[in-house]
């Protein structure tokens, strides 16, 4: 068999593939060994030529995101998000396969990996055929993946019908593979795209609503609406206190800045509180330290939520605006309520005097602050049922605008 050089003959390469032959193709990662992904006999040649174990499935190269719906089922929104961010490019997305995908491609499993490559000649080839390409790296199993056409010829000259010389592959690493067929989503192979970038894209796609407001305004009820809608609720104050008890790095940072303020072997912050609340500069330093660690923990929780395939989250923080947490939110919602209602709620809920309730409220931001700085304001001035309807309406508006 003669291996034909097809760099200027995309039509000829397409013809070979349509007739069941193999063509080595350039990608932005490494060269691939391509066959018609719907032709079982052609795909079996890939296994034979490469010496590839038949229990290892093959991924399919596709033209674009429209192939996801055509080839896969039970597709999560995350697939389209990642395709939008990384395709064309070196990311393979594993999804549940439709039965139209040959068993030999799936190696008997129920999933298939899809990738939209970013190489002009290969994209031209994909547009010249009406099927996806099964195309693992163009090397015998166990050998180094080729980044030049000459490397492929050394492996397979005379064993395959053709090769498209697209020059040296720019990345030289295989694609990253992420499995979205089940949760939590998992990176099966980290290649040319970092796992952190993949999960950052998923996390950034979350509808994150920042909720803030004064004591007694009704934030807890608003947050319960988020939970009823299937969302994650993160209490920034709770995160801080958990870190204070569990995070040695945060405790060290506090002790480095405020030596002796936290007695050794304890998490007692009373002395620290006396220092910072009488010294504005010390308070700024404290906030800089705690906001850093709280922000990192919030990011970790949000990333895990995204890995679970979820789409809605809310962050509860009194200092939402001042602490910078609002920057990661798609929208911020300020919860306000008439002063008398807040006073009565505090007195009843915490069994405190009117005087102390008024003192606590007076130390917090006025309603005007939330009205000016938040994207939405919900006034809690009726029954709990009415307030929950107001909250749901606002949250659904935010979700619709996000989508």
C-alpha positions as CSV (number, residue, x, y, z in Angstrom):
1,X,0.0,0.0,0.0
2,X,1.2,3.5,-0.8
3,X,0.7,6.3,1.7
4,X,-0.4,9.3,-0.3
5,X,0.6,12.9,0.6
6,X,-2.7,14.8,0.6
7,X,-1.9,18.2,1.9
8,X,-3.4,20.0,-1.1
9,X,-6.1,17.5,-1.7
10,X,-8.8,17.6,0.9
11,X,-11.3,16.2,-1.5
12,X,-9.0,13.2,-2.0
13,X,-8.6,12.7,1.7
14,X,-12.4,12.9,2.2
15,X,-12.8,10.3,-0.6
16,X,-10.4,7.9,1.2
17,X,-12.3,8.3,4.5
18,X,-15.7,7.8,2.7
19,X,-14.4,4.5,1.2
20,X,-13.3,3.2,4.6
21,X,-9.6,4.1,4.5
22,X,-7.3,5.8,7.1
23,X,-5.8,9.2,6.8
24,X,-3.4,10.8,9.3
25,X,-4.5,14.3,10.1
26,X,-2.9,17.3,11.8
27,X,-4.5,18.9,14.9
28,X,-3.3,21.7,17.2
29,X,-2.2,19.0,19.7
30,X,-0.7,16.0,17.9
31,X,-1.3,14.1,14.7
32,X,-4.3,11.9,14.6
33,X,-5.1,8.7,12.7
34,X,-8.6,9.3,11.3
35,X,-11.4,7.0,10.0
36,X,-15.1,7.3,9.5
37,X,-16.5,7.2,13.0
38,X,-19.7,5.5,11.8
39,X,-17.8,2.8,9.8
40,X,-17.1,-0.2,12.1
41,X,-14.7,-1.8,9.6
42,X,-12.7,1.4,9.2
43,X,-12.5,1.9,12.9
44,X,-11.3,-1.6,13.4
45,X,-8.4,-0.8,11.2
46,X,-7.3,1.9,13.6
47,X,-7.1,-0.6,16.4
48,X,-5.2,-3.0,14.1
49,X,-2.7,-0.5,12.8
50,X,-2.0,1.1,16.1
51,X,-2.0,-2.2,18.1
52,X,-4.6,-0.5,20.4
53,X,-6.3,-2.6,23.0
54,X,-10.0,-3.0,22.0
55,X,-11.2,-2.2,25.5
56,X,-10.0,1.4,25.0
57,X,-12.7,3.6,23.5
58,X,-12.1,6.2,20.8
59,X,-13.1,9.9,20.8
60,X,-14.8,11.5,17.8
61,X,-13.7,14.7,16.1
62,X,-16.7,16.9,15.2
63,X,-17.4,20.1,13.3
64,X,-18.8,22.0,16.3
65,X,-21.3,22.1,19.2
66,X,-24.2,21.1,17.0
67,X,-22.8,17.5,17.0
68,X,-23.4,17.2,20.8
69,X,-27.1,16.9,20.5
70,X,-26.8,14.7,17.4
71,X,-24.5,12.2,18.9
72,X,-25.2,12.3,22.6
73,X,-28.2,12.1,25.0
74,X,-28.9,13.3,28.6
75,X,-26.6,16.2,27.8
76,X,-25.9,18.6,30.7
77,X,-25.8,22.4,30.2
78,X,-22.1,22.2,31.1
79,X,-21.3,20.5,27.8
80,X,-22.5,23.5,25.8
81,X,-20.7,25.9,28.2
82,X,-17.4,24.2,27.8
83,X,-17.8,23.8,24.0
84,X,-18.6,27.6,23.8
85,X,-15.4,28.4,25.8
86,X,-12.9,25.9,24.5
87,X,-14.1,24.7,21.0
88,X,-12.5,24.7,18.6
89,X,-9.6,23.6,20.8
90,X,-7.9,20.9,22.8
91,X,-10.8,19.8,25.0
92,X,-12.5,16.4,24.7
93,X,-15.9,16.2,26.4
94,X,-17.2,12.8,27.4
95,X,-21.0,12.3,27.3
96,X,-23.6,9.6,27.2
97,X,-23.6,8.2,23.7
98,X,-26.6,7.6,21.5
99,X,-27.0,4.1,20.1
100,X,-26.0,5.4,16.7
101,X,-22.4,5.5,17.9
102,X,-20.8,2.1,16.9
103,X,-20.1,-0.2,19.7
104,X,-16.4,-0.5,18.6
105,X,-16.0,3.3,19.1
106,X,-17.4,3.1,22.6
107,X,-15.5,-0.1,23.3
108,X,-18.7,-1.6,24.7
109,X,-19.4,1.3,27.1
110,X,-22.2,3.9,27.0
111,X,-20.2,7.1,26.6
112,X,-18.3,8.8,23.9
113,X,-15.7,11.7,23.8
114,X,-16.2,14.6,21.4
115,X,-13.7,17.1,20.3
116,X,-13.8,20.0,17.9
117,X,-10.2,20.5,16.7
118,X,-8.6,23.8,15.9
119,X,-6.5,23.2,12.7
120,X,-7.6,24.8,9.4
121,X,-6.9,21.7,7.2
122,X,-8.6,19.3,9.6
123,X,-11.6,21.6,9.9
124,X,-11.8,21.8,6.1
125,X,-11.8,18.0,6.0
126,X,-14.5,17.7,8.6
127,X,-16.7,20.1,6.5
128,X,-16.0,17.9,3.5
129,X,-17.6,14.7,5.0
130,X,-20.9,14.1,6.7
131,X,-19.6,11.9,9.6
132,X,-17.5,12.4,12.6
133,X,-13.9,11.2,12.6
134,X,-12.6,8.6,15.0
135,X,-9.0,9.8,15.4
136,X,-6.7,8.8,18.2
137,X,-3.1,9.9,18.1
138,X,-1.2,8.6,15.0
139,X,1.3,6.4,16.8
140,X,1.6,2.7,17.7
141,X,0.3,2.2,21.2
142,X,3.0,2.9,23.7
143,X,5.0,5.1,21.3
144,X,5.4,8.9,21.5
145,X,2.6,10.9,20.0
146,X,3.7,12.6,16.7
147,X,3.8,16.3,16.2
148,X,5.2,16.2,12.6
149,X,4.1,14.4,9.5
150,X,7.5,12.8,9.2
151,X,7.0,11.2,12.6
152,X,3.7,9.6,11.4
153,X,5.4,8.3,8.2
154,X,8.1,6.6,10.2
155,X,5.3,4.8,12.1
156,X,2.8,4.0,9.4
157,X,4.3,4.6,5.9
158,X,2.7,1.9,3.7
159,X,0.2,1.0,6.3
160,X,-2.3,3.8,5.8
161,X,-3.9,5.3,2.7
162,X,-2.9,8.9,3.2
163,X,-1.5,11.8,5.3
164,X,-2.2,15.5,5.4
165,X,1.0,17.4,6.2
166,X,-0.2,20.4,8.3
167,X,3.2,21.3,9.6
168,X,4.3,20.9,13.2
169,X,1.5,20.8,15.8
170,X,1.6,24.0,17.8
171,X,0.7,22.5,21.2
172,X,2.4,19.1,21.2
173,X,0.2,17.7,24.0
174,X,-3.0,15.6,23.8
175,X,-6.3,17.2,24.5
176,X,-7.7,17.4,28.0
177,X,-10.5,15.0,28.7
178,X,-13.4,15.8,31.0
179,X,-16.2,13.3,31.8
180,X,-19.6,15.0,32.0
181,X,-21.5,11.7,31.8
182,X,-21.9,11.6,35.6
183,X,-21.3,13.9,38.6
184,X,-19.1,15.0,40.0
185,X,-17.6,16.0,36.7
186,X,-14.0,14.6,36.5
187,X,-11.0,15.4,34.4
188,X,-9.8,12.0,33.1
189,X,-6.7,13.4,31.5
190,X,-5.1,16.8,31.9
191,X,-3.5,17.9,28.6
192,X,-3.3,21.1,26.7
193,X,-6.0,22.8,28.8
194,X,-5.5,22.9,32.5
195,X,-8.1,21.3,34.8
196,X,-8.3,24.5,36.8
197,X,-9.3,26.5,33.6
198,X,-12.0,23.9,32.8
199,X,-13.6,24.1,36.2
200,X,-13.1,27.9,36.3
201,X,-15.3,28.1,33.2
202,X,-18.0,25.9,34.8
203,X,-17.9,27.9,38.0
204,X,-18.1,31.2,36.1
205,X,-21.3,29.9,34.4
206,X,-23.1,29.5,37.7
207,X,-25.9,32.0,38.4
208,X,-24.5,33.3,41.7
209,X,-26.8,35.7,43.6
210,X,-25.4,37.9,46.3
211,X,-27.8,38.5,49.1
212,X,-27.3,41.2,51.7
213,X,-29.2,43.3,54.2
214,X,-29.4,44.3,57.8
215,X,-30.3,42.1,60.8
216,X,-34.0,41.3,61.0
217,X,-34.7,42.2,57.4
218,X,-35.6,38.7,56.3
219,X,-32.4,37.4,54.6
220,X,-33.0,33.9,56.0
221,X,-36.4,33.7,54.4
222,X,-34.9,34.9,51.1
223,X,-32.1,32.3,51.3
224,X,-34.6,29.6,52.0
225,X,-36.3,30.5,48.7
226,X,-33.0,29.8,46.9
227,X,-32.8,26.4,48.6
228,X,-36.3,25.6,47.5
229,X,-35.2,26.5,44.0
230,X,-32.4,23.9,44.2
231,X,-29.6,26.4,44.9
232,X,-26.6,26.3,47.1
233,X,-26.5,28.8,50.0
234,X,-23.2,29.9,51.4
235,X,-23.1,32.0,54.6
236,X,-19.9,34.1,54.5
237,X,-20.0,34.6,58.3
238,X,-20.4,30.9,58.9
239,X,-17.4,30.3,56.5
240,X,-15.3,32.7,58.5
241,X,-16.1,31.0,61.8
242,X,-15.4,27.6,60.4
243,X,-12.1,28.7,59.0
244,X,-11.2,30.3,62.4
245,X,-11.6,26.9,64.0
246,X,-10.1,24.8,61.2
247,X,-7.7,26.8,59.0
248,X,-4.2,26.8,60.4
249,X,-3.0,29.1,57.5
250,X,-5.5,31.8,58.4
251,X,-4.7,31.6,62.1
252,X,-1.0,31.9,61.3
253,X,-1.7,35.0,59.0
254,X,-3.7,36.6,61.9
255,X,-1.0,35.8,64.4
256,X,1.7,37.2,62.1
257,X,-0.1,40.5,61.8
258,X,-1.4,40.7,65.4
259,X,1.2,38.9,67.6
260,X,-0.3,37.7,70.9
261,X,-3.8,38.9,70.1
262,X,-5.0,35.3,69.8
263,X,-3.7,33.3,72.8
264,X,-1.5,30.4,71.8
265,X,-3.4,27.2,71.4
266,X,-6.8,28.9,71.2
267,X,-9.2,30.5,68.7
268,X,-10.2,33.2,71.2
269,X,-10.6,36.4,69.2
270,X,-11.9,38.7,71.9
271,X,-8.6,40.5,72.3
272,X,-8.2,40.8,68.6
273,X,-11.7,42.4,68.4
274,X,-10.7,45.0,70.9
275,X,-7.7,45.9,68.8
276,X,-9.3,46.2,65.4
277,X,-12.5,48.0,66.4
278,X,-10.5,50.8,67.9
279,X,-8.0,51.1,65.1
280,X,-9.3,51.5,61.5
281,X,-6.0,50.5,60.0
282,X,-5.9,47.3,62.0
283,X,-9.5,46.6,61.0
284,X,-8.6,47.0,57.3
285,X,-5.7,44.6,57.8
286,X,-7.9,42.1,59.5
287,X,-10.5,42.3,56.7
288,X,-7.8,41.9,54.0
289,X,-6.6,38.6,55.7
290,X,-10.0,37.2,56.4
291,X,-11.6,38.2,53.1
292,X,-8.7,36.4,51.3
293,X,-9.3,33.1,53.1
294,X,-13.1,33.4,53.1
295,X,-13.0,34.1,49.3
296,X,-10.9,31.1,48.6
297,X,-13.3,28.8,50.6
298,X,-16.3,30.3,48.8
299,X,-14.6,29.6,45.5
300,X,-13.9,26.0,46.5
301,X,-17.6,25.4,47.4
302,X,-18.8,27.1,44.2
303,X,-16.4,25.0,42.1
304,X,-17.7,21.8,43.8
305,X,-21.3,22.9,43.1
306,X,-20.4,23.4,39.4
307,X,-18.8,20.0,39.3
308,X,-22.0,18.5,40.6
309,X,-23.8,19.9,37.5
310,X,-25.7,22.5,39.5
311,X,-26.5,26.0,38.2
312,X,-27.8,28.3,41.0
313,X,-26.0,29.5,44.2
314,X,-26.4,32.4,46.6
315,X,-23.9,34.0,49.0
316,X,-25.2,35.6,52.2
317,X,-22.9,38.3,53.4
318,X,-23.5,41.5,55.3
319,X,-20.3,42.9,53.9
320,X,-21.1,41.7,50.4
321,X,-20.3,45.0,48.7
322,X,-17.5,46.2,50.9
323,X,-15.8,42.7,51.0
324,X,-15.6,42.4,47.3
325,X,-17.7,39.2,47.2
326,X,-20.2,41.0,45.0
327,X,-17.6,40.9,42.2
328,X,-18.2,37.1,41.6
329,X,-22.0,37.5,41.7
330,X,-24.2,37.8,38.6
331,X,-26.5,40.1,40.6
332,X,-26.8,41.4,44.1
333,X,-30.1,41.6,46.0
334,X,-30.5,43.9,49.1
335,X,-33.2,42.8,51.5
336,X,-34.8,45.7,53.4
337,X,-37.7,46.0,55.9
338,X,-39.4,48.8,57.8
339,X,-37.6,49.7,61.0
340,X,-40.4,48.8,63.4
341,X,-40.8,45.4,61.8
342,X,-37.0,44.7,62.1
343,X,-37.0,45.8,65.8
344,X,-40.0,43.5,66.6
345,X,-38.3,40.5,64.8
346,X,-35.1,41.0,66.7
347,X,-36.8,41.3,70.0
348,X,-38.9,38.2,69.4
349,X,-36.2,36.1,67.8
350,X,-33.3,36.8,70.1
351,X,-35.2,37.7,73.3
352,X,-33.6,41.1,73.6
353,X,-34.8,44.5,74.7
354,X,-36.1,47.2,72.3
355,X,-33.2,49.4,73.3
356,X,-30.6,46.7,72.4
357,X,-32.4,45.9,69.1
358,X,-32.4,49.5,68.1
359,X,-28.7,49.8,69.0
360,X,-27.8,46.8,66.8
361,X,-29.8,48.1,63.8
362,X,-28.4,51.6,64.1
363,X,-24.8,50.2,63.9
364,X,-25.6,48.7,60.4
365,X,-25.9,50.1,56.9
366,X,-29.2,52.0,56.3
367,X,-31.7,50.9,53.7
368,X,-30.4,53.6,51.3
369,X,-27.0,51.9,51.1
370,X,-28.6,48.7,49.7
371,X,-30.9,50.5,47.4
372,X,-28.0,52.4,45.9
373,X,-25.4,49.6,45.7
374,X,-27.5,46.4,44.9
375,X,-28.8,45.5,41.5
376,X,-32.2,44.6,43.1
377,X,-33.9,45.5,46.4
378,X,-36.7,43.4,47.9
379,X,-38.8,45.1,50.6
380,X,-40.0,42.7,53.3
381,X,-43.1,44.6,54.5
382,X,-45.9,42.0,54.3
383,X,-46.6,38.4,55.1
384,X,-43.8,35.8,54.8
385,X,-45.7,34.2,51.9
386,X,-45.9,37.5,50.0
387,X,-42.2,38.1,50.7
388,X,-41.2,34.7,49.4
389,X,-43.2,35.4,46.2
390,X,-41.3,38.7,45.7
391,X,-38.0,36.9,46.2
392,X,-38.7,34.1,43.8
393,X,-39.8,36.6,41.2
394,X,-36.6,38.6,41.5
395,X,-34.4,35.4,41.5
396,X,-36.2,34.0,38.4
397,X,-35.6,37.3,36.6
398,X,-31.9,37.1,37.4
399,X,-31.8,33.5,36.1
400,X,-33.6,34.4,32.9
401,X,-31.2,37.3,32.2
402,X,-28.2,35.0,32.9
403,X,-29.5,32.5,30.4
